[in-house]
């Protein structure tokens, strides 16, 4: 539903040069059953009579807005951002204000990194544009704002009419990445450790050698290893995939090679298999 509403908003104003849509997930209050869609259902989804709001804003402020949207994930806060014309990844294990990982915006058929210094044309809703749900950056930093577009429920209904039949989908525009977390304390005895250290196969790494993982750059081990990597503090599958393959979006290749298509966390000291490029 988040993708649908954001797509509908962006489609409505794309002729005005708007390329990014951001709306708050808490503004979406219902689902829509399969079959014919009534105007009443559109109103049930978007009951607050919010209107489209367009404005211009710098890329740096867009990042700040996304950080605000990610700041209350633990409480399932309604400020969580639903987007169109862009995609982003985040790590909710990081402190609020530093959870955003990668942000890219669509240019033509490709996605490129968000430019902090560039001014973008954005569409949101009048509630957020005036600082609602903590989006104060839209109130203080937006330029050439216009808050009096059509109601979101009308925008949604018109988009569904124009794209009937509509098939719900997701396309990976929002990605949660797994963060490294400490493993359970080892129960190995000193004798066990000594034996393991003395008899390790050539080319492998022991727990003793990773006792101070924070001293190692996160991406360096993955870049050097041909097919193995021991998790250190700060590692994410996104960063490992970017280091190994040059593309963070290939993180699922590593996840699947380790028997888990969507891991929630990485344990420090765990050895991963890294498939060849």
PLY file of the C-alpha trace (Angstrom):
ply
format ascii 1.0
element vertex 277
property float x
property float y
property float z
element edge 276
property int vertex1
property int vertex2
end_header
0.00 0.00 0.00
2.90 2.33 0.73
4.30 1.77 -2.76
0.87 2.25 -4.33
0.11 5.55 -2.60
3.61 6.96 -3.19
3.45 5.94 -6.86
0.04 7.59 -7.22
1.31 10.81 -5.66
4.36 10.95 -7.91
2.36 10.10 -11.02
-0.03 12.97 -10.34
2.70 15.65 -10.45
5.41 14.12 -12.62
4.45 16.55 -15.37
5.62 19.35 -13.06
9.14 17.98 -12.95
8.67 16.27 -9.58
10.84 13.16 -9.25
10.52 12.05 -5.60
7.52 11.21 -3.43
7.67 10.76 0.36
4.65 10.05 2.54
4.20 8.86 6.11
3.16 5.25 6.60
0.91 6.24 9.51
-1.31 8.13 7.09
-2.36 4.83 5.50
-5.11 3.42 7.69
-6.44 0.37 5.89
-5.93 -2.23 3.19
-8.02 -2.80 0.06
-9.51 -6.20 -0.73
-9.17 -7.75 -4.17
-11.91 -6.87 -6.63
-13.63 -3.64 -7.55
-12.48 -0.63 -5.53
-14.96 1.96 -4.32
-14.32 5.58 -3.46
-15.30 4.67 0.08
-12.38 2.25 0.27
-9.97 4.94 -0.94
-11.25 7.26 1.79
-10.86 4.48 4.37
-7.21 4.09 3.38
-6.58 7.86 3.46
-9.14 9.36 5.86
-7.37 12.54 6.97
-8.23 14.79 4.01
-4.55 15.52 3.45
-3.64 17.21 0.18
-0.68 16.89 -2.16
2.13 19.29 -1.30
4.99 20.01 -3.70
8.24 21.80 -2.91
11.94 22.01 -3.66
14.57 20.88 -1.18
18.25 19.90 -1.03
19.38 16.28 -0.99
20.91 16.75 2.46
17.49 17.70 3.83
15.91 14.67 2.16
18.39 12.47 4.03
17.50 14.26 7.27
13.81 13.66 6.56
14.41 9.95 5.98
16.40 9.71 9.22
13.43 11.24 11.02
11.17 8.68 9.40
13.42 5.86 10.64
13.77 7.22 14.17
10.80 5.43 15.75
10.99 1.97 14.19
10.95 0.27 17.60
7.58 1.86 18.40
6.24 1.23 14.87
5.98 5.00 14.54
3.70 6.32 11.83
6.43 8.61 10.52
8.10 5.69 8.68
8.67 6.93 5.09
7.02 5.35 2.06
8.68 6.54 -1.15
8.60 6.59 -4.94
11.28 7.71 -7.38
13.96 6.70 -4.89
15.14 3.78 -2.79
17.03 3.50 0.45
18.45 0.96 2.89
18.66 1.24 6.65
20.05 -0.49 9.73
17.67 -0.24 12.67
20.32 -1.50 15.11
22.09 1.84 14.82
21.08 4.81 17.00
18.25 7.00 15.76
19.66 9.68 13.48
22.28 7.39 11.96
20.22 4.50 10.57
20.15 5.51 6.93
22.69 3.56 4.88
22.31 4.14 1.13
19.94 6.53 -0.67
19.52 6.54 -4.44
17.19 8.52 -6.67
15.83 7.55 -10.05
17.19 9.37 -13.08
15.71 8.01 -16.29
15.72 4.23 -15.92
18.69 4.13 -13.55
19.25 4.90 -9.89
22.08 7.21 -8.83
23.29 8.30 -5.38
21.37 11.15 -3.76
23.35 14.38 -4.16
23.38 16.28 -0.87
23.97 19.59 -2.61
21.41 19.16 -5.38
17.91 20.64 -5.23
15.14 18.12 -5.91
11.45 18.55 -6.69
9.48 16.55 -4.12
5.84 15.72 -3.47
4.51 14.86 -0.02
1.33 15.74 1.85
0.40 18.99 3.56
0.59 17.42 7.04
4.25 16.44 6.60
5.14 19.58 4.67
4.08 21.61 7.70
6.22 19.58 10.11
3.85 16.75 11.03
5.30 13.45 12.32
8.59 15.18 13.07
9.28 16.27 9.47
10.24 19.77 10.61
12.90 19.90 7.90
10.12 20.14 5.30
8.65 23.12 7.13
11.90 25.00 7.62
13.93 24.09 4.53
11.41 23.61 1.72
11.28 26.25 -1.00
8.46 27.19 -3.39
6.04 25.07 -1.38
2.45 24.56 -2.54
0.24 22.71 -0.08
-3.12 22.87 -1.84
-3.09 20.02 -4.32
-5.89 17.48 -4.66
-6.81 15.20 -1.74
-4.74 12.05 -1.41
-7.85 9.87 -1.54
-8.75 11.37 -4.93
-5.20 10.92 -6.16
-5.32 7.25 -5.15
-8.71 6.65 -6.76
-7.70 8.33 -10.02
-4.46 6.33 -10.19
-6.27 3.02 -9.66
-8.79 3.97 -12.35
-6.05 4.83 -14.82
-4.10 1.65 -14.06
-6.94 -0.87 -13.82
-6.53 -3.72 -13.21
-3.88 -2.89 -10.62
-1.70 -5.66 -9.21
-0.11 -4.92 -5.80
3.65 -5.33 -5.76
6.88 -4.39 -4.04
10.11 -3.70 -5.87
12.80 -3.49 -3.21
12.77 0.29 -2.86
13.12 -0.01 0.93
15.65 -2.50 2.31
16.51 -3.38 5.89
20.11 -4.55 6.12
21.44 -6.89 8.80
23.95 -5.58 11.30
26.68 -7.53 13.10
25.86 -8.40 16.72
28.03 -10.06 19.36
27.92 -13.85 19.49
27.11 -15.76 22.66
30.13 -16.04 25.04
32.31 -19.03 24.19
32.35 -22.00 26.57
35.69 -23.26 25.24
38.41 -23.97 27.81
41.91 -22.60 27.51
43.12 -26.06 26.50
40.50 -26.30 23.78
41.51 -22.93 22.41
45.16 -23.90 22.36
44.43 -27.07 20.43
42.23 -25.23 17.95
44.87 -22.56 17.42
47.68 -25.06 16.90
45.77 -27.26 14.48
43.79 -24.76 12.40
43.85 -25.37 8.65
46.00 -22.97 6.66
44.16 -19.83 5.61
41.42 -19.92 8.30
40.94 -17.48 11.15
40.38 -18.32 14.81
38.35 -16.51 17.45
41.60 -15.43 19.14
42.64 -13.56 16.01
39.35 -11.64 15.95
39.31 -10.72 19.65
39.64 -7.02 18.76
37.56 -6.82 15.54
36.94 -3.09 15.91
40.57 -2.51 14.99
39.95 -3.98 11.51
38.14 -2.09 8.75
34.84 -3.87 8.17
35.22 -4.28 4.42
38.91 -5.28 4.36
38.57 -8.99 5.22
35.88 -9.55 2.61
37.91 -7.77 -0.03
40.94 -10.00 0.61
39.26 -13.36 1.18
38.40 -15.48 -1.82
35.51 -17.36 -0.27
35.40 -16.85 3.51
34.88 -13.89 5.82
34.73 -13.76 9.64
32.17 -11.24 10.87
33.62 -8.27 12.77
31.90 -5.42 14.52
30.20 -3.04 12.09
29.82 -5.52 9.23
26.63 -5.57 7.19
25.75 -7.79 4.26
25.24 -4.67 2.16
28.79 -3.42 2.87
30.29 -6.87 2.26
28.51 -7.22 -1.07
29.66 -3.75 -2.08
33.26 -4.61 -1.17
33.24 -7.99 -2.93
30.98 -7.38 -5.92
30.96 -3.60 -6.18
27.18 -3.59 -5.65
25.51 -3.61 -2.23
22.25 -4.83 -3.72
23.86 -8.25 -4.19
23.81 -8.83 -0.39
21.21 -11.58 -0.90
23.83 -13.59 -2.84
25.88 -13.83 0.36
22.82 -14.46 2.52
21.57 -17.30 0.33
25.03 -18.90 0.20
24.91 -19.17 3.99
21.54 -20.88 4.17
19.51 -17.83 5.08
17.80 -15.70 2.41
17.03 -12.83 4.79
19.14 -12.84 7.98
18.10 -10.44 10.73
21.54 -10.15 12.28
25.15 -11.21 11.89
27.01 -12.60 14.88
30.56 -11.40 15.42
33.04 -14.25 14.96
30.78 -16.20 12.60
32.41 -17.34 9.36
30.52 -16.59 6.17
30.91 -18.21 2.79
31.39 -15.53 0.14
30.47 -16.78 -3.35
32.92 -16.00 -6.13
32.31 -12.87 -8.21
0 1
1 2
2 3
3 4
4 5
5 6
6 7
7 8
8 9
9 10
10 11
11 12
12 13
13 14
14 15
15 16
16 17
17 18
18 19
19 20
20 21
21 22
22 23
23 24
24 25
25 26
26 27
27 28
28 29
29 30
30 31
31 32
32 33
33 34
34 35
35 36
36 37
37 38
38 39
39 40
40 41
41 42
42 43
43 44
44 45
45 46
46 47
47 48
48 49
49 50
50 51
51 52
52 53
53 54
54 55
55 56
56 57
57 58
58 59
59 60
60 61
61 62
62 63
63 64
64 65
65 66
66 67
67 68
68 69
69 70
70 71
71 72
72 73
73 74
74 75
75 76
76 77
77 78
78 79
79 80
80 81
81 82
82 83
83 84
84 85
85 86
86 87
87 88
88 89
89 90
90 91
91 92
92 93
93 94
94 95
95 96
96 97
97 98
98 99
99 100
100 101
101 102
102 103
103 104
104 105
105 106
106 107
107 108
108 109
109 110
110 111
111 112
112 113
113 114
114 115
115 116
116 117
117 118
118 119
119 120
120 121
121 122
122 123
123 124
124 125
125 126
126 127
127 128
128 129
129 130
130 131
131 132
132 133
133 134
134 135
135 136
136 137
137 138
138 139
139 140
140 141
141 142
142 143
143 144
144 145
145 146
146 147
147 148
148 149
149 150
150 151
151 152
152 153
153 154
154 155
155 156
156 157
157 158
158 159
159 160
160 161
161 162
162 163
163 164
164 165
165 166
166 167
167 168
168 169
169 170
170 171
171 172
172 173
173 174
174 175
175 176
176 177
177 178
178 179
179 180
180 181
181 182
182 183
183 184
184 185
185 186
186 187
187 188
188 189
189 190
190 191
191 192
192 193
193 194
194 195
195 196
196 197
197 198
198 199
199 200
200 201
201 202
202 203
203 204
204 205
205 206
206 207
207 208
208 209
209 210
210 211
211 212
212 213
213 214
214 215
215 216
216 217
217 218
218 219
219 220
220 221
221 222
222 223
223 224
224 225
225 226
226 227
227 228
228 229
229 230
230 231
231 232
232 233
233 234
234 235
235 236
236 237
237 238
238 239
239 240
240 241
241 242
242 243
243 244
244 245
245 246
246 247
247 248
248 249
249 250
250 251
251 252
252 253
253 254
254 255
255 256
256 257
257 258
258 259
259 260
260 261
261 262
262 263
263 264
264 265
265 266
266 267
267 268
268 269
269 270
270 271
271 272
272 273
273 274
274 275
275 276
